[in-house]
Amino acid sequence: MRAKPRVAVVGFGAIGRHHARNLAEMPGIAFTGVVDVSEYARDEAARMGYRVFDSIDSALALGLDSAVVSVPTSSHFETASQLADAHVALLVEKPIASTLEEGRAIIAACRRSGVPLMVGYVERFNPAIITAHRLLLDGLVGTPLHVATRRVGTMPPRIKDANVIVDIGVHDIDIVSFLLDSKLRLISAQGGMALIDDRVDYASLALDAGGVAAHATVNWLTPVKVRDLTITGSKGYLQIDYLSQTAFFAPGRDFVPTSSYEVLIAQYEQGTLLECPVVKREPLRVQLERFVEVLGGAEAPNPEIALESLRIALEATEMIESNIRVNAHR
């Protein structure tokens, strides 16, 4: 009988504790414990009943098959590389790294060691997005024409090494590419630094997704948390709320071609939003179950896609920062 894969969480911060909670409950793995350099974080993990380690080496000494890397983004490269070199399979939280060079190096390290690598784009596993993806594949929306996303709210205190695009905007960049199965091209990026003067905290991105117009709005300024996505297609309209895990679809209306505006308006009828069935689950749990399947031999999502999301985020950041510099010297 094959032993269960031994999995550790490296980094017990805001997201790491949710990884640990889920892994500790999952029957398909042996949860080894939590690695963190912070004594405070280790004490917190120990109080929750997890075994703790103060270094990756100490966890490796007990034997690890896989690990979830949830340290700050600036530490992804060093942490993931050490684990990959030790032949440990990885789920690395998004974004894959701080730079494209570091991201490529992580992918190369995993390939050299022959271990799978997943990148934690958890929104792909949101049940509402799974429903939307199925509706798109079934052709219910027709040809997608326009996609709009909003990911806004207050600034999280835990983020100290990334701007709003790199930290959370990459989710929407990834989702647009995933749903439309298309490589993205950045058309424009506007934004700035409203609350803090060392990083972009609000942005609006215009993207081309294989001819489909896409717009992503992201900020740490809005006093309420909003996470939604809409897709307008030739046959209908999709409306997704990530937080409530709801999906609504409005069938399009058939029109008789005419050059008369009055006739066209007379044909128009307001569409009706129909709620689609969504089986609600914690997206992180669904993602971790997929990771366990990958550990068992299933194919992992292509990590090169994560590089593309980071590339767009970095390009948008540079465009906005360049505009800020130009305006400052006017």
C-alpha positions as CSV (number, residue, x, y, z in Angstrom):
1,M,0.0,0.0,0.0
2,R,1.4,3.4,-1.1
3,A,2.1,5.8,1.8
4,K,0.2,9.0,1.9
5,P,2.3,12.0,0.6
6,R,3.9,14.0,3.4
7,V,2.9,17.7,3.1
8,A,4.2,20.7,5.0
9,V,3.1,24.4,4.9
10,V,6.0,26.8,4.7
11,G,4.9,30.2,5.9
12,F,2.1,30.5,8.5
13,G,0.6,33.8,7.6
14,A,-2.9,34.9,6.6
15,I,-3.1,32.3,3.8
16,G,-0.8,29.7,5.2
17,R,-3.0,29.1,8.2
18,H,-5.9,28.3,5.9
19,H,-3.7,25.9,4.0
20,A,-2.8,24.2,7.2
21,R,-6.4,24.0,8.4
22,N,-7.5,22.3,5.2
23,L,-4.5,19.9,4.9
24,A,-4.9,18.8,8.6
25,E,-8.4,17.7,7.7
26,M,-7.7,16.0,4.4
27,P,-7.6,12.2,4.5
28,G,-5.5,11.8,1.3
29,I,-2.2,13.2,2.8
30,A,-0.1,13.1,5.9
31,F,0.1,16.7,7.2
32,T,3.7,17.0,8.5
33,G,3.4,20.5,10.0
34,V,4.3,24.1,9.7
35,V,7.6,25.8,8.9
36,D,8.1,29.4,9.8
37,V,11.1,31.5,10.9
38,S,8.9,33.6,13.2
39,E,8.6,32.4,16.7
40,Y,5.2,34.2,17.0
41,A,3.9,32.3,14.0
42,R,5.3,29.0,15.3
43,D,3.6,29.6,18.7
44,E,0.3,30.3,16.9
45,A,0.6,27.1,14.9
46,A,1.5,25.0,17.9
47,R,-1.5,26.4,19.8
48,M,-3.6,25.1,16.9
49,G,-2.1,21.7,17.4
50,Y,0.3,21.6,14.4
51,R,3.9,20.4,14.6
52,V,6.2,23.3,14.0
53,F,9.7,23.7,12.5
54,D,12.0,26.7,12.6
55,S,13.6,25.9,9.2
56,I,13.1,24.1,6.0
57,D,16.1,21.9,6.8
58,S,14.5,20.6,10.0
59,A,11.3,19.7,8.2
60,L,13.3,18.0,5.4
61,A,15.2,15.9,7.9
62,L,11.9,14.2,8.8
63,G,11.1,13.6,5.2
64,L,8.8,15.6,2.9
65,D,7.2,14.8,-0.4
66,S,5.5,18.1,-1.0
67,A,5.0,21.6,0.4
68,V,2.8,24.6,0.1
69,V,4.9,27.8,-0.1
70,S,3.0,30.7,1.4
71,V,5.8,32.9,2.5
72,P,5.9,36.6,1.3
73,T,6.4,36.9,-2.5
74,S,9.9,38.3,-2.1
75,S,10.9,35.0,-0.5
76,H,9.3,32.6,-3.0
77,F,12.4,32.1,-5.1
78,E,14.7,31.2,-2.2
79,T,12.2,29.0,-0.5
80,A,10.8,27.2,-3.6
81,S,14.3,26.6,-5.0
82,Q,15.5,25.0,-1.8
83,L,12.5,22.7,-1.7
84,A,12.7,21.8,-5.3
85,D,16.4,21.0,-5.1
86,A,15.4,18.6,-2.3
87,H,12.9,16.9,-4.7
88,V,9.8,18.3,-2.9
89,A,6.7,18.8,-5.0
90,L,5.4,22.4,-4.7
91,L,2.2,24.4,-4.6
92,V,3.5,28.0,-4.6
93,E,1.1,30.8,-3.7
94,K,0.5,33.4,-6.4
95,P,2.3,35.3,-7.9
96,I,4.9,32.7,-8.6
97,A,7.7,35.1,-7.8
98,S,8.7,38.8,-7.6
99,T,10.3,38.8,-11.0
100,L,10.0,36.8,-14.2
101,E,13.6,35.7,-13.9
102,E,12.9,34.2,-10.4
103,G,9.7,32.6,-11.7
104,R,11.5,30.9,-14.6
105,A,14.2,29.7,-12.2
106,I,11.6,28.1,-9.9
107,I,10.1,26.3,-12.9
108,A,13.5,25.2,-14.1
109,A,14.4,23.9,-10.6
110,C,11.2,21.8,-10.4
111,R,11.9,20.4,-13.9
112,R,15.5,19.5,-13.0
113,S,14.3,17.6,-9.9
114,G,11.4,16.0,-11.7
115,V,8.8,17.3,-9.2
116,P,5.4,18.9,-10.1
117,L,4.8,22.6,-9.6
118,M,1.4,24.3,-9.1
119,V,0.9,28.0,-8.6
120,G,-1.9,29.0,-6.3
121,Y,-4.4,30.8,-8.5
122,V,-7.2,29.8,-6.2
123,E,-10.0,31.6,-8.1
124,R,-9.8,29.0,-10.8
125,F,-11.3,26.6,-8.2
126,N,-14.1,29.0,-7.1
127,P,-17.3,27.0,-7.8
128,A,-18.9,30.0,-9.5
129,I,-15.9,30.3,-11.9
130,I,-16.1,26.5,-12.6
131,T,-19.8,27.0,-13.5
132,A,-18.9,30.0,-15.8
133,H,-16.1,28.0,-17.5
134,R,-18.6,25.2,-18.2
135,L,-21.2,27.6,-19.6
136,L,-18.5,29.2,-21.9
137,L,-17.3,25.8,-23.1
138,D,-20.9,24.7,-23.8
139,G,-21.3,27.8,-26.0
140,L,-24.2,29.2,-24.0
141,V,-22.7,32.7,-24.1
142,G,-21.7,32.5,-27.7
143,T,-18.6,34.4,-28.8
144,P,-17.2,36.3,-25.9
145,L,-17.0,40.0,-26.7
146,H,-16.2,41.8,-23.5
147,V,-15.0,40.8,-20.0
148,A,-15.0,43.1,-16.9
149,T,-13.6,42.3,-13.5
150,R,-13.6,44.1,-10.1
151,R,-11.4,43.2,-7.2
152,V,-11.5,46.0,-4.7
153,G,-11.5,46.6,-1.0
154,T,-9.4,47.9,1.9
155,M,-5.6,47.4,2.0
156,P,-4.7,44.2,3.9
157,P,-2.1,44.8,6.7
158,R,-0.2,41.7,5.7
159,I,1.1,42.9,2.4
160,K,4.4,44.6,2.6
161,D,6.3,43.5,-0.5
162,A,3.8,43.8,-3.5
163,N,1.6,46.4,-5.1
164,V,-2.1,45.9,-5.6
165,I,-1.7,44.6,-9.2
166,V,1.0,42.0,-8.3
167,D,-0.8,41.0,-5.1
168,I,-4.4,40.6,-6.1
169,G,-4.7,41.9,-9.7
170,V,-2.9,38.8,-11.0
171,H,-6.0,36.8,-10.0
172,D,-8.1,38.6,-12.6
173,I,-5.4,38.5,-15.2
174,D,-5.2,34.8,-14.7
175,I,-8.9,34.2,-14.7
176,V,-9.5,36.2,-18.0
177,S,-6.8,34.2,-19.7
178,F,-8.1,30.9,-18.2
179,L,-11.8,31.5,-19.1
180,L,-11.0,32.7,-22.6
181,D,-8.2,30.3,-23.2
182,S,-6.1,33.1,-24.6
183,K,-2.8,34.8,-24.1
184,L,-3.3,38.4,-23.0
185,R,-1.8,41.6,-24.3
186,L,-1.7,44.8,-22.1
187,I,-3.3,47.7,-24.0
188,S,-3.2,50.3,-21.2
189,A,-2.9,50.7,-17.5
190,Q,-3.9,53.7,-15.4
191,G,-3.6,54.1,-11.6
192,G,-1.6,55.5,-8.8
193,M,-0.6,55.7,-5.2
194,A,-3.4,57.2,-3.2
195,L,-2.8,55.9,0.4
196,I,0.9,55.0,0.3
197,D,3.7,56.5,-1.6
198,D,5.9,53.4,-2.3
199,R,3.6,51.2,-4.4
200,V,0.6,51.3,-6.7
201,D,-2.6,50.8,-4.7
202,Y,-5.3,51.4,-7.4
203,A,-5.3,50.5,-11.1
204,S,-7.4,49.9,-14.2
205,L,-6.1,47.7,-16.9
206,A,-7.3,47.3,-20.5
207,L,-6.4,44.0,-22.0
208,D,-6.7,42.2,-25.3
209,A,-7.6,38.6,-25.0
210,G,-7.4,37.2,-28.6
211,G,-9.7,40.0,-29.9
212,V,-11.9,40.0,-26.8
213,A,-11.9,43.4,-24.9
214,A,-11.2,42.9,-21.2
215,H,-11.0,45.5,-18.4
216,A,-9.8,44.8,-14.8
217,T,-10.3,47.2,-11.9
218,V,-8.3,46.6,-8.8
219,N,-7.7,48.7,-5.7
220,W,-7.1,48.8,-1.9
221,L,-9.2,52.0,-1.5
222,T,-12.9,50.9,-1.7
223,P,-14.4,50.6,1.8
224,V,-16.3,47.5,0.9
225,K,-15.0,44.2,-0.5
226,V,-16.1,43.4,-4.1
227,R,-15.0,40.5,-6.2
228,D,-17.0,40.1,-9.4
229,L,-16.7,39.3,-13.1
230,T,-19.0,39.8,-16.1
231,I,-18.8,38.4,-19.6
232,T,-20.9,39.7,-22.5
233,G,-21.1,37.4,-25.4
234,S,-23.0,37.2,-28.7
235,K,-25.6,34.9,-27.2
236,G,-25.8,36.0,-23.6
237,Y,-24.4,37.6,-20.5
238,L,-22.7,36.0,-17.4
239,Q,-22.4,37.6,-14.0
240,I,-20.2,36.1,-11.3
241,D,-19.8,37.0,-7.7
242,Y,-16.7,35.3,-6.2
243,L,-17.6,36.0,-2.6
244,S,-21.2,34.7,-2.6
245,Q,-20.2,32.0,-5.2
246,T,-23.2,32.9,-7.3
247,A,-23.5,32.8,-11.1
248,F,-26.3,34.4,-13.2
249,F,-26.9,34.1,-16.9
250,A,-29.1,36.2,-19.1
251,P,-29.9,34.8,-22.6
252,G,-29.3,37.2,-25.4
253,R,-32.1,38.5,-27.7
254,D,-32.4,37.6,-31.4
255,F,-32.7,40.7,-33.6
256,V,-33.8,41.0,-37.2
257,P,-31.1,43.0,-39.1
258,T,-32.2,46.5,-39.8
259,S,-30.8,49.9,-40.7
260,S,-33.6,51.5,-38.7
261,Y,-32.8,52.5,-35.2
262,E,-36.5,52.8,-34.3
263,V,-37.2,49.2,-35.5
264,L,-34.2,47.9,-33.6
265,I,-35.4,49.6,-30.4
266,A,-38.9,48.2,-30.9
267,Q,-37.4,44.7,-31.0
268,Y,-35.4,45.1,-27.9
269,E,-36.5,43.5,-24.6
270,Q,-34.9,43.6,-21.2
271,G,-33.1,40.4,-20.5
272,T,-33.7,38.4,-17.4
273,L,-31.0,37.2,-15.1
274,L,-31.3,33.4,-14.3
275,E,-29.5,32.0,-11.4
276,C,-27.3,29.0,-12.3
277,P,-26.8,26.1,-9.9
278,V,-23.5,26.3,-8.0
279,V,-22.3,23.8,-5.5
280,K,-20.6,26.0,-2.9
281,R,-17.3,24.9,-1.5
282,E,-14.2,26.6,-0.1
283,P,-12.0,27.2,-3.2
284,L,-8.8,26.7,-1.3
285,R,-9.9,23.2,-0.3
286,V,-10.8,22.4,-3.9
287,Q,-7.4,23.6,-5.0
288,L,-5.6,21.5,-2.4
289,E,-7.6,18.5,-3.5
290,R,-6.3,19.1,-7.0
291,F,-2.8,19.4,-5.7
292,V,-3.1,16.0,-4.0
293,E,-4.3,14.6,-7.3
294,V,-1.2,16.0,-8.9
295,L,0.9,14.3,-6.3
296,G,-0.8,11.1,-7.3
297,G,0.2,11.5,-10.9
298,A,-2.4,13.8,-12.4
299,E,-1.2,16.6,-14.7
300,A,-0.6,19.9,-13.1
301,P,-1.7,23.2,-14.7
302,N,1.0,24.6,-16.8
303,P,3.1,26.9,-14.6
304,E,4.2,29.0,-17.6
305,I,0.7,30.5,-17.4
306,A,1.6,32.0,-14.1
307,L,4.6,33.7,-15.7
308,E,2.3,35.3,-18.2
309,S,0.0,36.7,-15.4
310,L,3.1,38.1,-13.6
311,R,4.4,39.5,-16.9
312,I,1.2,41.5,-17.5
313,A,1.1,42.7,-13.8
314,L,4.7,43.9,-14.0
315,E,4.1,45.6,-17.4
316,A,1.1,47.4,-16.0
317,T,3.0,48.4,-12.9
318,E,5.8,49.9,-15.0
319,M,3.3,51.8,-17.2
320,I,1.6,53.3,-14.2
321,E,4.8,54.2,-12.4
322,S,6.2,55.7,-15.6
323,N,3.1,57.9,-15.9
324,I,3.5,59.0,-12.3
325,R,7.1,60.0,-12.9
326,V,6.1,62.0,-16.0
327,N,3.3,63.8,-14.3
328,A,5.5,64.6,-11.3
329,H,7.9,66.5,-13.5
330,R,5.3,68.5,-15.4
